């Protein structure tokens, strides 16, 4: 019930709206934290993960607005609607707007209220490439506010419920991590070096390679065809039968891109996708691919899916195949890739290994699906509680 709740605009309950200036400080040798959205990790914000701090002199010269303690900062561009409560005076970049509540509005109540309005904020934002919500639009947001004791009661209920949700999410995420780690452990054991028990050969002895490219974006005749064109963002599965973008046969004939047949493996050789280890996929249909990907064509005595997992394990357990490129992104060293040793047992043994892997993979995927559903359900529960809290149903 909303018996004693007041309705009004956000501006009616805010003492000050703080909008940071767009310029970035040049010097960070002070003691006042300079924060970005990456620094938010929970309800309260007190420091920068990067350790960047500015001096009072820099604040005066730029000038920068300092967010006082108990300011609720809300992202007004990147990750719109993400909130935190300032627990020690700090400054930020232009990603945020600061809401300094009046004495009649609890900072924690305001934090939960603005969190509940994330979808509304996104819908109200404007901008073609980067969405932005102006200070004036913030001021006109409709809100309902109960008396302070009722605010504190609602906050107490939400805090207790969210603490339990956070614990449940942590357990589900741990179980999800354990399921993946167990699969990787079994996989590593299958392809660990076994001395003389199995013949091993360098990858270049049992495969051939081909490179890809990107057709000119200026030539409309190269794009929106029927041929899947694989890039790093498509490398999220061990089997590929489509891609986000498609090109024409003309693009294959006239540009640097190349086709790879079904049964070939595509391996990501450059990009941040390598942060989680080797990204390799088997093509189920012929596809083209870009220059960040290399095609591996197995010899007739190698089963592609067997090679995929053997290669993934050997790369991920190697110290010299994965490395940093000059500009900081990750890459796979082509020469080291060619020298990766691959166990080459009989095809019968390969088929047996693949059958075991697929069985484990299916079981792991099932467990992952269960834990992902739990995480999604917990997120929905949190949204539901926020909705109930600010419609007077708690």
Buried (B, 14 or more C-beta within 10 A) or exposed (E): EEEEBEEEEBBBBBEEBBBBEEEEBEEBEBEBBBBBBEBBEEBBBBBBEEEBBBBEEBBEEBEBBBBBEBBBBBBBBBEBBBBBBBBEEBBBBBBBBBBBBEEEBBBBBBBBBBBBBBEBBEEBBEEEEEBBBBEEBBBEBEBEBBEEEBBBBBBEBBEEBBEEBEEBBEEBBEBBEEBBEBBBEBBBEBBEEEEEEEEBBEBBEBBEBEBBBBBEEEEEEBBEBEBBBBBBEBBEEBEBEEBEBBBBEBBBEBBBBBBBEEBBBBBBBBBEBBEEBBBBBBBEEBBBBBBBBBBBBBEEEBBBBBBBBBBBBBBBEBEEBBEEEEEEBBBBBEEBBBBBBBBBBEEEBBEEBBEEBEEBBEEBEEBBEBBEEBBEEBEEBBBEBBEBBBEBEB
